[in-house]
Amino acid sequence: MPIDVQQPDKRKEKIVKSADIKLLFAEARNEALEEYCNIVDIHSLRPEPTETLPINKIAYDRPAYIIFTSGTTGEPKGVIMTHRATSNTIADVNETYAVSERDIFLGLSNLSFDLSVYDLFGCFSAGGTLVLPSTDKIRDPKYLAELIIRHRISIINAVPALHQMIVSYLESANVSLDYQVRLLLLSGDWIPVTMPQRIYDLFGDCRVISLGGATEAAIWSISYDIPKKAAFTKSIPYGYPMSNQTFYVLNNEMQPCPNGVDGSLYIGGIGLSCGYLADEQLNREKYSTLPWSGERIYRTGDKGRYLPDGVIIFKGREDGDNQVKIHGHRVELAEISSVLNEHPLIERAVALAFGESPEDLHIDAAISPVRKKTVASQAMDDKEVYLLKSIKRYYEEHMDQD
């Protein structure tokens, strides 16, 4: 179960406590977590040379990993993924795109993001090489471009925002590659319609693949091989279901929608997770079965429609949904609102997403302050004091003094 060290301590505490973690491997000491679990400094480990370890048989339906995502109730929620589901997706991608020991991957995703599951195990299961950038330079396009050229990277798997950053730098720097980046995997967020052709213009005879799905369904469940010179006006097709996985567009009666009619997107097949960790109510809300076959399915909260050739078009989130994607990361706005509402000077807060396009989406919060002269005293850190001063200054400039 990976934990992002850059997350706030309180969020990490919630994750460790809810998962009942006993042992945590870390690169640095974390006092906030020491009271909840035993922490092992990985630098203190001294691995000894050994022969090849025996391969033990593991039941396919046993959990392989847990990844926490943002939650609607203000609490992070853990998704439990099985070996069967993970192995299926990895085998499908590697076989479809002929991934081999000759491939060199650039690992751009944080370990707490499920794209990293493919970076690690897709690469190692094929015998490939994985290049990991320095975490403090992950947003530096010049540095990433240098890694791509120096290590002769052949496969890049990342959210569209990172792809676009690299492509824009290479275009402006007028860099030419003397080798072939052969496969670019784009997923986790909306893909700008002009990006695939820009990639083809830079990398030549490569393949650009759009992939989609949910954390609740083993990395990816749907894919689309984007052709060269294709003209897209509004969006790139979501694609077709991947091997041993199913995708449905259903109406309110849980029946398939005809071609061209919008409906709710559901995922089925062996890629589905076991469900959420210790949250049976949410499991009942999000997982159900098809009325005509009994197949277990997951409601993504997305809208889509079929085209006559069977390809699915993504149409955004369902009405009333509070989930957004920011740089590929799934964020429940209710979680942000919930944390803000805990502050003693805030009577009510609502987090909202703004942006003229999915590319420039950002989150703002509307805050209604407590209309009192005094607030119960409490010890506050510098960040809280700064927040209170900022709120006070804003209201002095924009609102009545009351």
Phi, psi and omega in degrees: 000106182281144178235129180283116183292341181279352178287154178302149182302321182296322178291319179296322177299316180299319182293313181297319181291315183292329179271354179055049182291134180261325186223130183232127175264129185219157178272343181214160180292142177227098184297329183296334184257350186296333180282349182257336183202166175279130182249128179252125176285116184295336179288344179275350181284139180234084180294140179256150178303141181212160174285170180304130181290146178291148178269112179271142178287130179239133179299131183301330184271004175286150177298139176256320178203163173234128175238132181268136177239172179292147185243151182290337184267005184093356179247137176297149182236138183264131178258125183262115183251141183268164175297319182299311183297315181294314181299322181298312181295315181297315180297320180299310182295315183295322179287317182298321185249019173051048178288135185217183180294348179278346184279145178237117183266149169252112184274102186257353187260140174299145183296342178274004179248133191290350173298332180293337179298319177288319179308314183287299191274335172295318179293306187291327180292338177265356181080019182278188181244137181244123178257122181252122178288161172294134185297331182280356179240013187295341179255013180262103185296326179296315179298316181294320178297321178295321177297316181301316183285315184296318184264002179053055181299135180249338181228126177238121181239113184198171175289155182305326182299320179288319176301315183295322179298316180293315181298315181299320179294313182298323177295313183290327181277352180055048181271136175246138181265140179262018177210182188250114163281114194261339186217125176237122183253120182244126181198172175093349182193174179296136181259120175305135189295337181271349186296313183306316181292326176297322177295316179299320180296328181278312191259357174072236188277063178251180173241133179246119186242130171265130179233153181209177180150222182205156175303332181284002182219063169043070171072289180222153178228348185217146183214159179212122178277104188284119182284156175290152176061014179283138181257113177250134182267307184254317182202162176272136181308144178292318172122205182243152178300145179277175187301133179063018178234157181229150178227133183233145169250108187241151176270187183294340178267012180062035176246150182299137177279144175293165177305136176085358181252128180292144176206184179273139181269130178236146177246139176227191179094186187279000179280351185291148177284172174291337183128194181269146181290120174053044178213075183294327179297315178293324176300319179292328181286321189262335181249138178211193178230151177289134184294334184265346182227342183080005180296135178286133184224160179238130178274118186281337187086003177263160173251152177196180177209156175273144165263163182305331181275005177093350178289147180258136176255132179277133184240015178098189181277156179291155181301138178082000181280141184252021182257137178228163174248123177240111183052039176089349182266133180281123183234126173270116181300331179297330179292319178294315179302317182298318180293316178298322182292347177284344185285137185294338180265003181247120178281318178205139179225142178227122177273136182226152178257135180231156177153141180287338178213163178302337182292323184252027180296135176216165184248129172239162178234134173265129187237131172253115185282159175292128184271064180225153179286327183232157178229144179310128184293145177201157177285129182235144177274178185298323182294321180292319178298318179297319179298314181296318179295321180295317179296315180300315181296320179299314183289330176293329182275333189242341186235173174296153183298337178292000000 
